[in-house]
Amino acid sequence: MTDAEPPLLLPVDSPAPQAGQDDNDEIGPTDPAKLPQKRFFRQRAHANPFSDHQLEYPIRPEDYDWSKHYPAYFPTKPGATPAQVEFADIGCGYGGLLTSLSPLFPTTLMVGMEIRVKVEDYVRKRIDALRTQHANLPHTAPSSYQNISVMRMNAMKFSPNFFTKGQLSKMFFLFPDPHFKKRKHKARIVTSTLLAEYAYMLRVGGILYTVTDVRDLHLWMVKHLDEHPLFVRMTDAELEGDLCVPCVMGETEEGKKVERNKGDKFLACYRRIDVDHNMAWPGFKPFIGGGDDEEDEAEAAGGDAEAGGDAEDGQDAAVGEQAA
């Protein structure tokens, strides 16, 4: 009996290859200058931040090698100050904010942190393609895209491992996971504990941007930021000349989706202020997660939310992806 060639097995949701179609089309374009297609990189809208994802991170910021993200800026010339990341897009999604800000701040290094594997892969390929398309430009020229990069990372756990005190001038939290259930509120990206870390990484005068289409989440973020002694909300007048605001509101995938659906978008921006040692501060209110600890532990032990899910996942997915 001769060994027969095994049949071609296709994923359940994948259509059969069409005549004349490149086999490599299943994973997207092979031309390095061609932008990737999102349909090859779709993934569940949310991931469990409490799971133990396979991530690489430094013990301290000084140990991390940024040259693999910004090869045009490294190695540093003798006597010059090494370039540092100043903008951080937390939950960058498909990279809409990064690519829109890059031409506006061509000499400022920006990084997106995204926890979902396929989405991070898409953004990385997108940046590589844009760099290839504009390879003839100097690395400091607008639209060279040498100043943006992305990493797969759980920012809730490991962002202080990458940034030193006062390193960042801007942090972005655009359309984050609403975590509707009360017991999931502790997984929201803005909490009293996390704001202490953000205040550490943001320099005095730096700005923290938040936007969402979920009113309840907006009120939650505003409440916690208002209560924090190192953040003060910026007025509309202060934001009028801010080049980032139009990009924050309209250049992300989620922002465009909300516009198509004629939904509301709630913006709140806060400036990092210096410590006032004479201020009478009552402290944070007690944080109550809502119980269900055993269920939370079982969910965390189960790994990435992509592998499992509950009724909330379907509800969250309907709201949209975490960011751009």
Phi and psi in degrees as a GROMACS rama.xvg file:
@    title "Ramachandran Plot"
@    xaxis  label "Phi"
@    yaxis  label "Psi"
@TYPE xy
-86.6807  150.095  THR-2
-74.2539  121.059  ASP-3
-86.5238  147.936  ALA-4
-67.951  128.963  GLU-5
-62.9843  145.227  PRO-6
-67.7768  154.595  PRO-7
-74.1565  120.907  LEU-8
-99.9406  127.9  LEU-9
-112.878  148.839  LEU-10
-57.4361  153.133  PRO-11
-57.9363  -40.1352  VAL-12
-89.3375  1.20062  ASP-13
-94.4114  130.994  SER-14
-73.2081  156.395  PRO-15
-66.6064  145.803  ALA-16
-59.2387  138.429  PRO-17
-86.585  159.597  GLN-18
-60.8063  131.403  ALA-19
83.291  0.246588  GLY-20
-82.8632  136.823  GLN-21
-69.8173  132.727  ASP-22
-58.8254  -31.0406  ASP-23
-72.3039  -8.99209  ASN-24
-64.4638  -18.2493  ASP-25
-64.1747  -25.0376  GLU-26
-114.634  12.8346  ILE-27
102.402  -179.233  GLY-28
-68.6969  144.736  PRO-29
-95.9553  -15.81  THR-30
-69.4316  119.642  ASP-31
-62.4963  -20.8379  PRO-32
-91.7589  -2.80914  ALA-33
-93.6736  130.7  LYS-34
-66.3235  141.382  LEU-35
-69.0278  159.093  PRO-36
-105.251  130.894  GLN-37
-61.6508  -27.1129  LYS-38
-64.4671  -17.4773  ARG-39
-90.6344  -3.74785  PHE-40
-128.469  21.0062  PHE-41
-70.5531  144.265  ARG-42
-152.273  165.834  GLN-43
-52.8429  149.668  ARG-44
-67.298  -25.4447  ALA-45
-138.437  157.175  HIS-46
-130.817  154.632  ALA-47
-80.1289  113.015  ASN-48
-71.4176  -13.5102  PRO-49
-91.9125  -4.08015  PHE-50
-76.1718  157.841  SER-51
-89.8987  86.3253  ASP-52
-75.2658  156.548  HIS-53
-80.9071  93.0398  GLN-54
-126.446  149.647  LEU-55
-111.121  128.493  GLU-56
-148.352  151.627  TYR-57
-79.7233  158.986  PRO-58
-68.043  -36.7327  ILE-59
-144.615  157.629  ARG-60
-57.1599  -34.3977  PRO-61
-65.0735  -18.1944  GLU-62
-88.3668  -7.37195  ASP-63
-87.862  139.012  TYR-64
-97.5637  104.503  ASP-65
-83.3851  -6.32173  TRP-66
-64.0952  -27.4761  SER-67
-71.9668  -19.0736  LYS-68
-90.7351  -34.1738  HIS-69
-131.018  68.9262  TYR-70
-61.741  -26.8743  PRO-71
-71.4085  -19.0571  ALA-72
-98.7583  -2.61931  TYR-73
-132.915  150.836  PHE-74
-72.5057  156.193  PRO-75
-72.983  140.138  THR-76
-65.7851  148.332  LYS-77
-55.7856  132.287  PRO-78
85.3168  -10.6164  GLY-79
-90.4347  153.011  ALA-80
-80.3718  128.687  THR-81
-59.7645  139.428  PRO-82
-67.3311  144.583  ALA-83
-128.221  149.407  GLN-84
-66.7581  134.324  VAL-85
-118.927  -26.0634  GLU-86
-111.6  135.248  PHE-87
-128.714  120.521  ALA-88
-99.6972  106.424  ASP-89
-87.506  116.855  ILE-90
74.6595  59.4842  GLY-91
-73.9208  -9.81573  CYS-92
59.5503  -132.309  GLY-93
-89.5285  13.146  TYR-94
84.7218  14.8954  GLY-95
-62.5564  -39.2507  GLY-96
-68.0825  -44.5382  LEU-97
-59.2579  -47.0968  LEU-98
-70.8014  -24.2758  THR-99
-82.6402  -31.2388  SER-100
-81.6209  -25.8293  LEU-101
-53.9886  -48.194  SER-102
-69.4588  -23.7061  PRO-103
-78.4382  -29.3744  LEU-104
-130.728  69.7551  PHE-105
-66.4503  -19.3414  PRO-106
-107.147  8.40034  THR-107
-102.445  125.906  THR-108
-78.786  134.053  LEU-109
-130.767  145.208  MET-110
-134.007  142.383  VAL-111
-107.136  136.684  GLY-112
-111.93  121.821  MET-113
-135.504  131.07  GLU-114
-86.9338  -20.7337  ILE-115
-84.3858  130.528  ARG-116
-61.2625  -54.9249  VAL-117
-66.3684  -35.87  LYS-118
-68.4659  -42.1621  VAL-119
-62.3012  -39.3747  GLU-120
-62.8442  -39.8807  ASP-121
-62.6586  -47.3885  TYR-122
-63.2672  -41.148  VAL-123
-61.9665  -44.5765  ARG-124
-66.8141  -34.7885  LYS-125
-64.3325  -44.8018  ARG-126
-65.8449  -41.9745  ILE-127
-59.9544  -40.8851  ASP-128
-66.8269  -41.7532  ALA-129
-65.3153  -38.1885  LEU-130
-65.2515  -39.8048  ARG-131
-65.6887  -41.215  THR-132
-63.2735  -28.4853  GLN-133
-117.266  33.5441  HIS-134
-66.0284  -18.9628  ALA-135
-80.0721  -8.63564  ASN-136
-89.0728  150.067  LEU-137
-61.719  152.09  PRO-138
-67.6548  -17.1295  HIS-139
-96.3775  2.52433  THR-140
-79.4202  147.813  ALA-141
-58.4423  143.753  PRO-142
69.1327  17.065  SER-143
-82.0031  -24.3616  SER-144
60.5081  21.3943  TYR-145
-80.2555  -8.88521  GLN-146
-100.707  6.26253  ASN-147
-123.508  150.435  ILE-148
-157.233  175.398  SER-149
-143.297  151.842  VAL-150
-141.106  149.347  MET-151
-83.3875  116.846  ARG-152
-157.327  149.668  MET-153
-95.1867  94.8958  ASN-154
-65.1729  -27.4664  ALA-155
-63.8267  -30.0264  MET-156
-98.5763  -38.6377  LYS-157
-123.537  6.49509  PHE-158
-59.845  -36.5252  SER-159
-66.8369  -13.7479  PRO-160
-74.2082  -12.9825  ASN-161
-110.63  -24.4125  PHE-162
-123.127  135.076  PHE-163
-81.604  173.325  THR-164
-62.3775  124.92  LYS-165
71.2651  16.9206  GLY-166
-73.3188  -39.3418  GLN-167
-87.4845  144.882  LEU-168
-106.291  -18.9202  SER-169
-147.32  139.135  LYS-170
-129.843  139.224  MET-171
-122.111  132.212  PHE-172
-129.286  89.3506  PHE-173
-107.942  120.763  LEU-174
50.2074  55.0449  PHE-175
-72.8461  168.176  PRO-176
-58.9471  124.199  ASP-177
-72.014  -26.4913  PRO-178
45.5572  71.7196  HIS-179
-61.9923  -41.0444  PHE-180
-65.7955  143.042  LYS-181
-60.2291  -39.6132  LYS-182
-69.7622  -13.4957  ARG-183
-96.1386  -2.8681  LYS-184
-60.2782  -29.9609  HIS-185
-67.1651  -13.2055  LYS-186
-90.5612  -0.933229  ALA-187
-67.2429  150.229  ARG-188
-75.6438  -14.8778  ILE-189
-116.828  109.933  VAL-190
-138.627  170.299  THR-191
-60.1227  -41.1889  SER-192
-65.5259  -46.5591  THR-193
-68.6176  -32.862  LEU-194
-63.0978  -30.5072  LEU-195
-63.8407  -38.1442  ALA-196
-69.8581  -41.5922  GLU-197
-63.7082  -38.9183  TYR-198
-64.5289  -32.8066  ALA-199
-67.2438  -42.7348  TYR-200
-79.4343  -28.665  MET-201
-81.1992  135.757  LEU-202
-76.8633  159.896  ARG-203
-60.4029  128.826  VAL-204
95.3063  -12.4904  GLY-205
-67.4531  163.381  GLY-206
-123.744  136.738  ILE-207
-109.983  121.973  LEU-208
-105.724  132.931  TYR-209
-130.135  141.691  THR-210
-150.982  142.072  VAL-211
-155.085  161.323  THR-212
-103.445  5.93429  ASP-213
-106.938  112.492  VAL-214
-59.9046  -42.3249  ARG-215
-60.4443  -42.0247  ASP-216
-67.0752  -39.0062  LEU-217
-59.6148  -46.7103  HIS-218
-64.0395  -36.0181  LEU-219
-62.4393  -48.3674  TRP-220
-66.3586  -41.1899  MET-221
-63.0511  -42.587  VAL-222
-59.2815  -48.0253  LYS-223
-70.7423  -35.8845  HIS-224
-71.018  -38.4083  LEU-225
-63.0974  -34.6897  ASP-226
-76.9028  -18.7607  GLU-227
-79.7054  133.245  HIS-228
-73.5304  -11.2009  PRO-229
-106.874  10.5879  LEU-230
-130.954  140.476  PHE-231
-132.518  135.272  VAL-232
-70.9575  139.741  ARG-233
-89.0497  145.471  MET-234
-82.9049  165.38  THR-235
-60.4645  -36.2271  ASP-236
-64.0348  -39.2056  ALA-237
-67.8584  -26.674  GLU-238
-91.8072  -4.18585  LEU-239
-58.8153  -42.0442  GLU-240
-95.3556  10.3042  GLY-241
-79.0595  116.789  ASP-242
-67.456  -20.3453  LEU-243
-77.7805  -28.389  CYS-244
-59.9878  -48.094  VAL-245
-60.0665  -35.7326  PRO-246
-69.5349  -40.7683  CYS-247
-61.4723  -39.6256  VAL-248
-81.923  -30.187  MET-249
-130.541  -4.14516  GLY-250
-102.878  -3.48429  GLU-251
-89.1672  158.086  THR-252
-61.1311  -43.186  GLU-253
-66.3685  -39.1881  GLU-254
-62.1514  -40.9784  GLY-255
-66.9684  -35.838  LYS-256
-64.6178  -41.0366  LYS-257
-63.9777  -39.169  VAL-258
-64.1435  -42.7257  GLU-259
-61.5528  -35.8114  ARG-260
-88.1817  4.91646  ASN-261
55.3434  42.5873  LYS-262
-92.6141  176.763  GLY-263
-94.3973  148.785  ASP-264
-127.069  131.636  LYS-265
-113.672  118.283  PHE-266
-106.792  137.625  LEU-267
-146.288  124.651  ALA-268
-122.934  139.135  CYS-269
-128.94  139.557  TYR-270
-96.6616  138.108  ARG-271
-77.5026  123.844  ARG-272
-111.922  165.456  ILE-273
-78.7078  163.647  ASP-274
-72.1524  130.49  VAL-275
-103.271  102.703  ASP-276
-71.2366  -13.3727  HIS-277
-95.914  0.694855  ASN-278
-77.0122  137.16  MET-279
-89.4632  105.998  ALA-280
-110.572  124.423  TRP-281
-76.6435  -8.6881  PRO-282
88.9768  171.66  GLY-283
-78.8776  150.421  PHE-284
-71.676  150.868  LYS-285
-56.8961  136.797  PRO-286
-98.2079  119.847  PHE-287
-113.687  121.081  ILE-288
-81.4056  -16.1748  GLY-289
100.886  6.6177  GLY-290
80.8055  -152.871  GLY-291
60.8474  37.7487  ASP-292
-62.2775  -40.0225  ASP-293
-63.1228  -40.4402  GLU-294
-66.1902  -39.2511  GLU-295
-64.2837  -42.2433  ASP-296
-64.2695  -39.4946  GLU-297
-65.4127  -37.8709  ALA-298
-67.4786  -42.1479  GLU-299
-64.3599  -37.874  ALA-300
-67.8289  -21.4756  ALA-301
-79.431  -6.42804  GLY-302
92.5967  -157.461  GLY-303
-58.7527  141.796  ASP-304
-61.8633  -17.2529  ALA-305
-64.8893  -29.8752  GLU-306
-79.8217  -22.6786  ALA-307
-130.897  -151.527  GLY-308
155.033  162.846  GLY-309
-136.857  -168.561  ASP-310
-61.7688  -28.6409  ALA-311
-66.2399  -34.7464  GLU-312
-57.8779  -42.4081  ASP-313
-65.7864  -36.8628  GLY-314
-68.9851  -43.0005  GLN-315
-63.2918  -43.3293  ASP-316
-60.4712  -32.5268  ALA-317
-67.1639  -29.8094  ALA-318
-68.7471  -35.5425  VAL-319
129.21  176.261  GLY-320
-74.8547  163.065  GLU-321
-58.7285  -37.1879  GLN-322
-151.603  -160.662  ALA-323
